[in-house]
């Protein structure tokens, strides 16, 4: 097999330094446009496509790659509106800083994934990791930022889920006679749609949905309303089909709630669709609130009452925190958007 031409060989043939060849590929701002084009043209003729990535990473001690570790599968994350907005914001900042983004799922622990985890210069964890990757990555000692959860002294970026949901509940509840229900995801590890039991309520986890639930309950309590466990529905995922099942459970029971507080706009919009199918009027017969203020919420027929968080700016902030070495806990501002469904 013919030996591949090296950067040193290329530099000698072209008549420039090895640093010039390297800069033509990796640091174009260090060369004039004319010189860079000449070097790249000669390299193409010689069949040289640039420094080997792994070797370059070993020499420099960095890869210019940032990993976003998703708490769910890639396919599920791509279907989630807020995850997409967050990734857009992260990718914007990384591109501005000439970094690459690597997407990985914490649900996978294959040998290939474990090897790949050693490549990035830093990690952004979006959501509480579900596998063994978190501890492995922390042991590497690389910069990390957590989003939507907090872990010890790691820098984090969160929303005031408790406070936002407390205020939303107070705004949506009209009087102490309201029968209030909640639909949220990841209260439990169960992969089915189910009502919470009193025992379930005594075992809260660190998931952000528990913070939202406690906020809803606090806001309801301030208005003289108790949200009982039978009227709290667990979803495995933030998916319309699961939300529709939950909506039917609540809206077809003997004591039908007249207010459903949902932990995402995806869930809330599904509830509105089921209500329409059951000939329930919104907001006269049923009031509904969401969380996130995705585009569909703003364009819904009644206009969905919800909590706004800027997903793109949230992603930009997370990436900036990582690149700038921020070591503190930060909060993302949120706003109530009171519209027609409450």
Steps between C-alpha positions, in 0.01 A plus 500: 500500500633842404587716800273803543669832438574693819459866585880529513530355148234736367667805654835404345348450152303826509789692652331625815526416870297222662331770709376668182348175376336444838363855511351463152272230640457595864565874540420674170502841670879466537561500123422731212219380275741462209751290695233278652340431163840413350581259784156333483523469123843334517382271780206388287734417211718296736201315648552649846172576679638658815643404840363179649233597751601262777868586468422871499289460814779315677755768411284795599326340795161610365257387234287815463200271551230555763267214589134557581397200707125450470305328775281320246550320172602710202176423314286612793707814554464598133121483541500728805446869412696643794793264442518618140502866602769436762719317248457785253628747758794279597600441139486874425754580772724207413504602133586857596799359690602250230403201712320183397205343680477130578159365605487196725233329707555404863276198442781324308809343659659315209876463461487742206323761712748461786788556257325800346452658843875561522501721190313824595665791678189552712144385561156655525257264675139567399272337755588255774715219347336157508798269458852459633652761267475785750741352755738386226515846345544676834800276566666645187527837674381698197285816518128426535179703517167351604170624357165443673659329799762575763780273615718606793733784398481454123395819320133476412230677304143461618155651488318593821253219441350517847444876496366509144249223563391649830417829327334323207273301732398813689420677173298208362295404809188714534367386836523225759228298325721429198583134450863505388699223331861478387660310211878471501780267400770313684349506847582129510714253308188320375470488121120517507239771546372480858347694784727576791429333832545654842809283536640641174459850639730416791790408269583813297810485280733771372318519167391853410143376470489445876604863550219601267250279681596641840465849353153420369397360838635804685320742268178300530531493877529879503161508323345250742516203261653157562628302202444136597726221375219331302486808280874499425591297193849370422620475141813311405586754231395838369302347214156601363365143497579447868354841582177413318465182706549701818249762389234236440565347843428835661224633276293180502512443876191564714640815662647670198762771568427847366870598499792289379851630566738343248877486529561569132323664210511169311288345777267801527429511127418127506257562787331775298456261205339234720273760661381604155431136409290469818308819414641691796538874458825675587513691731129477596498127584872438534801722557846385394854632554836391360870569544767616248305723258594313185384639166189279487388641836502853363301402192246273671135589438436628851860609566661277763568643845851387587844583638748640250864394504733594216644169387748648253639747753513222757718298263720799423547567871592138573763495224639837606528384861701196389734687266561784747559268795212635709486321836170627643135396498287718273125542448322553170228770516142389433173686445132412538312525172133532593283427197160352426511147643479599866 
